[in-house]
Amino acid sequence: MRKLMLAGALIGSLGVASVADTAGAQPYYHHNYHHRYYRNCHYQRHRAGAIGAVAGAIGGGIIGSAITHGRAGGTLLGAGAGALTGNAIARNSSRC
């Protein structure tokens, strides 16, 4: 009788252990989905920053040229400031 109870307890504990292990496991696609999402988000922010920098440089160059009446120093300074500002604004306004 003692061996029968011991065997039943052993079989019962193996069944509980296998159910708990299976129930606690997360599927692989869960990790893969989040990894792809964050990688895609990083790409979108990088691309938005690059587009914002180009647009800011063009706009800043036009404004700098208008303020300094066509001098090269004002145009370059405006383009540089516009590129930095456009990059920062575009990266922070990207929704992902």
Secondary structure, DSSP 8 states (H G I E B T S, - for coil): -HHHHHHHHHHHHHHHHHHHHHHH---HHHHHHHHHHHHHHHHHHHHHHHHHHHHHHHHHHHHHHHHTTT-HHHHHHHHHHHHHHHHHHHHHH---
